[in-house]
Amino acid sequence: MTDKKTTPMDGHNESASKPERKLMKGNEALALAAIRAGCRYYFGYPITPQNEITEYMSRELPKVGGSFIQAESELASINMCYGAAAAGGRVLTSSSSPGVALMQEGLSGLANIQAPMVIINVMRAGPGIGAIQPAQADYFQATRGGGNGDYHIIVYAPDSIQEAMDMMTKGFDVADEYRNPVMILADGMLGQMMEPVTIPPARNPIMGDEIAKAKPWALTGHKNKRDRNAINSVWLDQYAFEEYSNELWKKYIRAEKELPEYETVDLEDADIVFAAYGTTARIVREAMDLLAELGIKAGLIRPKTVWPFPYHAFDEIALKAPNCKLVISTELSRGQLIQDVKLAIQGKLPVELIGRVAGILLTPDEITEESVALYKAVGGAQSGEAGAKTGKEVE
């Protein structure tokens, strides 16, 4: 189920060409989708497992009149983005977990000056430098923000390469509409795998004098035709800053009403409901089939936006699965998504965690076995011969 659908930004025309199907690696598909969405400025620094994005943009962006710069660090790249976004360009950067950690001050500053841009985080295992394998431990960093002050980043979490490409287009539109940074929160598995995709239609990018018309706040040069624009991130008058911050926060309240998106799978009459996002949700779907063979009906709530989080999605459990006994947050971390799930459930059902860390992926069999044990612990009963057999195996 999707709560909110965004439409292309005015002034960005869709191409009339027929949709093209292609087999693509996730990282390259994200880069292509950004170019097709009208991105013409990329600043980044190499880090595994997202290097194909940087490589693709270095090769393809100049072909469409765009600018690519490999910065000397992630700190430099986010500040280059700061400048280009303030000038009204459609700007992209990408990195992986420790690199995005270095960008947090810049993201806070971008939110402060209300400069739109998109950042891709292809997550890997932490803490610290950690490992290069897939993980989901940057959830708090993305949804709570690692920079200073009261601000939010709008965060999309795709579970397929196609959805990642579609969210890239939407991400640029939403960034412009809300004048706020938007993050595509992927992981190493999504970045490195390959799937057939439909290439999004190309947009006509807003460039040159058109930027001043579409984004009157941007630093495009007044040319003696308008008053001088100023973008300021330092406030010496604390009362004026408080007034500005309060107005800024109204935008986030609006986003919480307008932007949440989610999907539900087989929620009707579920005994167990999983909460999962990104590629982990795909593994959960396989475990749901295995649980069905054992006489346990399982459903899934998959947030497509993790900020704003679709808290109201979990109200559907009471309506569609009144006999549900358990909600399980399934994630590649030690329990971060689960905090939002618990807030959504409001103590109405027990909430448990199934997770792996250090870049180790969950398997459908592992999820199935742990789910059966958790279900039995809350008084759930399996049906049929398969249930009795599995009960012995788990014991």
Secondary structure as UniProt FT lines:
FT   TURN            10..11
FT   STRAND          20..25
FT   HELIX           26..36
FT   TURN            37..38
FT   STRAND          41..44
FT   TURN            48..49
FT   HELIX           51..60
FT   HELIX           61..64
FT   STRAND          67..70
FT   HELIX           74..86
FT   TURN            87..88
FT   STRAND          91..95
FT   HELIX           97..102
FT   HELIX           104..113
FT   STRAND          117..124
FT   TURN            128..129
FT   TURN            137..138
FT   HELIX           139..144
FT   STRAND          154..156
FT   HELIX           161..178
FT   STRAND          181..187
FT   HELIX           188..192
FT   STRAND          194..199
FT   HELIX           209..214
FT   TURN            216..217
FT   TURN            223..224
FT   HELIX           238..258
FT   STRAND          262..265
FT   TURN            268..269
FT   STRAND          272..275
FT   HELIX           279..293
FT   TURN            294..295
FT   STRAND          298..303
FT   STRAND          305..307
FT   HELIX           311..315
FT   HELIX           316..320
FT   TURN            322..323
FT   STRAND          326..331
FT   HELIX           337..345
FT   TURN            346..347
FT   STRAND          351..355
FT   TURN            358..359
FT   HELIX           364..377
FT   TURN            378..379
FT   HELIX           384..394
//
